[in-house]
């Protein structure tokens, strides 16, 4: 049966499609993406001619589009990545985030339920838990989002759970830590800093650079979702972490070292409004099922920076769309 991937022209979605076509070549995939500024068909040009890959340009907020895709293809599984995800943009204009992340998710859930979809993976974020100075969040902790982005994702998480409870739609919610890897739009920290340095520009570090994030290599994230498709239980939430907590300044120093630059390339800028200090997930629930990260942070970061150095054809046309 066919898998519908929403937002498949984005960063995580494109990596996931490539992973699934390689690991499960028997599974047809339909990619539904409206191609916002962060959606790039070039991210999948190497699989565009695969007979098991179909691209549909369309908006998840449009009921007619969603209904048509579910009617025209024998969709058994939905993996829902499509979202507005950049915190800075949500602070500047949150309405797009509410529309896409809340209304779009509702539309998908509604039609998935009407069409009898057998599995629905709703991909969310650690940011819905909010910030913590100590310890790590488990799947049963309260949601305490801080930004319009994370609040809209928390709302979509609750909608997903409501469709499981009310309608019996077999929904699973995943919450991941900060992703990095190839094909990430160059407004996020690692690709922004790498590409800036490759262009001879300084890197903007918020505040003192002491904010902490856990970093998850995108290919490990893809492996985790693939694993959850086979081993996850409907109605459950699964945290996905990389086990690599770093300050923003530590990340900056590693990228500078990889590209042969020094601290003179750092530009400290005013801190982000409402900047959460630390995100941290306990992903023991998923580890107990048999999944764990396969890539070391240092090796994966080096591979990521090398990818941007070797693929400026992909990111240079996108830099003007960054904030």
N, C-alpha and C positions, 0 to 999 in steps of 0.2 A: 504493500500500500504506500501511498505517496505522503511525503512530509512537506508541510508548509513552514517555511522559515520567514518570519517578518523582519524587516530591517537587514536583510542579507547583504546589502551593498555597503553596510557600515563596517566598522572595525571588527567587532567580535563576530558578527553575523557572517562576514565573508570568510573569516578564518574557520568558522564552524562548518560552513558549506564545503569548503575545501577538505576539511577533515572527514566529513561524512562521505563525500564522494570517493575518497581514498580508502576509508575503512569499511564502508558499506556500499559498494558499487551497485548492489542490487536494489537500492532504495532511490526511487525518483524524488527529486527535490524541486519544489516551486518556491521561488524567491519573490516575495511581495515587498516592494520598497518604493516609496514616493520620490526618492532621490532629492532629499534636502541638501543643504550645503555639505553635510558630512557623509552623504551617500555617494559612492563613486563606483560606477560600473567597471572602471579600470582595475579595481581590486580583484575582480573575478574574470579578467579577460583570458586567463590561462585555462579556465574551465567552461568558457562561454559556449563552446561547440560540443560539450559533453551531451550525449543524447538523453541522459537522465537529469539534465539541468534545464529548468524553464524560468525565465525572468518575466515578471509582470510588474509594470510600473503602476502603482496605485496607492491610495491613501487608506490606512487602516481606520480612519475616522469616518470613511464613506461607506454606509451600509450596502449600497448597491455594488461597490467594488468587492467588498468582503464576501457578500452573498454569491457573486458571480464566480469568484475563485473557488469557493467551497462547493459550488454546484457543478463546475466544469471539470474539477479534478477529484479523484477519489482520496480525499485527504483523511488519513488515519491519525496523524500526529501533527500538532502545532508546536513549534518552538518560537516563542515570542520575544525577540530582541528589540524590536522597533521602539525607540524612545528618544526624546530629547534628553541629553545627559550632561551638558556642560554647566557647572554651577554658576560660573560668572555670567553666562547668558541668561540663566534663570533669574539672577538678581536684577539684571537690566530689564528683562521682560518675561515675566512668569506665565503670561497667558498661553503662549505656545506650548509650554510644558504641561499645563493643566489639560489643554485640548488633546495633545497627542498621548500623554501618559495615562490620563484618566479616561477620557472619552474613547480614545482609540482602543485601549485595553477592554473597556466595556463592550464595544462593538464586536471585537474579536470573540470575546467570551460568549456573547449573546448568540452569535451565528454558529460558533462551534457547538454550543449546546443544542441548537435547533437542527444541526446537521449530524449530530451523533458522533462527534469526533472522539476517538478512543483515548487520546493522551494530549494533555495541554501543559507544556512547560512554560511557566512565566518567569522570565529572567529579571531579577531585581538586584539590589545593591546593599552593601553594608551600611550605607549612609542613612537608611531608614531607622537604624537603631540610635543614631546620634553619636555624640562624642563621649569618650570615657577616659579618665586618667589612669585607671587601674583595671586589671582583669580583662576578660574578653566576653563578647556577647554570645549567648546561645540562642537557639531558634525560638525559645519560649519567652525571651525577654520582651519587655514592652517596646513599642516603637516610639521614638522621640526625635523626629527629623527636625533639621535646623533651617534648611534652605527651601525655596520654592521647588527646586528640582527634587530633593529628597522627600519633601512632603507629597509631591505628585506621585512619586514612586510608592510611597507608603499607602496612599489611597488606592493605587492599582493593585497592590498586594492584597488589601482587604477585599476589594472587588473579586479578585481571583478566588480567595477563600470562600466568599459568599456563594459563588457559583458551585463550588464543591458541596457546601452544606445544603443549599437550597435546591439545587437542580441535580446534584450527583455527578456533575461534570468532573472527570478525573484529572483535576488540576494538581500540579506540583509547583511550588514556588522555590526558586533558588536565589540566594543572596551572596554575591561575590565581593571580594576586596578589589583594590585598584588593579586593573589590567594594564599590561604593556606588551608590546610586540610589533610585528610588521603590520602595515596598512592602518595605523592609528592616525586619525586626523591631527594635524600638527598645531592644535590648540591645547592639547593635554601636556602634562609636564615633561615626560620623557621625550616624545617626538619633537615638542617645541624646543626644548633645550638642545637636543642633538642637531636639529636642522638649523637653529640659530647659529650654533658654533660652526657648523659646516659652511654657513654664509659669512662667517667672520663677525657675527653680531653677539652682543652680550646676552646673558640669560637672566630673566627677571625672577628673583626669589622674594616671595611674600614675607614681610615682617623680618623675623630673625632666622627663618628657615627651620625652626625646631618642631613644626607640626609633623606628626607621625602617621604613616599609612603602612598597611600590609600590602605587599606587591605580589600579584599572581600573573604568571606568564600566560598569555592568551591561549597557547596550545594546551596548557594544563587545564584551563577553563573549559576548552572544547572537549577534552578527555573526560572531565567531570560531568558535563551535561550528557554526553554519550553514555557514561556509566549510569547516571540517574535514569535515563530512558529505560534501561534494562533492569535496574535494581531498586529504583525509588518507588515509594508507595503513594498513591493518590491521597491528597489532603495534607501531605506533609510539607514541611519547609526544610531545606538543606542549605546550610552555610558552606561556602566554598572559599578557602583561604590558601595563600601561598606560603605561609609560615615565614615571611621575610619582612618584618617590621623595620622600617628605616625612616629617619627624619628626611625632610626635603633637602636639607643641606648635605646629608650623606649621599643621597641620590645625585645631587649636583656635582659633588666631588668625584664620584665614580665616572660620570659622563665626561667631566673635564679631563680626567686621567686617560680615559679610553681614546679621546680625540687629541691628546697631547696639548691641552690648554691649562692655564693656571687660574688662580683665584681673581686675577684682574678682570676676567671675563664675567664676573658676577656683578649684577646690579640689584641692590636691595630696593624693593618697592613697597609702598604702603600695603598693609595687610588687607586681605579680603574681608568684606563685611561678614560678621557672624562666622568667622573661619573656625570650623571644628578643629580641636587640637589633635585628637587621636581617634582613629578607627581601629577596632581589633575584633576579629571573629574567632570563636571556638568552633572548629569544624570537625570535632571528634565524632559527631554523629555520622558524617560521611566517611571518615577514616575507618570507623568500626565496621562499615559495610564492605570495605575493601579498596577504597580509593585513597590515593595520596599524591602530592605533586611529584612529577618525574624529573623536573628540570631544576638545577641549582640556580639561585638568583644571579650570581656573578656570571655564570656561563650564558644564561638567557639574556641578561642585559647586554653583554658583549655582542651576542648575536644580533640583538635588536639594533644597537647603535651601528653595527656593521651593515645591517640591511638598509638603514636610511642613508648611509654613506654611499652605498652601491646602487641606490634606486631613486636618485633625485628626479628622474622622469616622472615618478609618481607624486612626490610631495611638492615640488616647486610650483606647479600650477595651483595648488591648494593654499599656499601660504597667505595669499591676499584675502582669503575668506575668514582667516582667524581674527579673533578680537584684537 
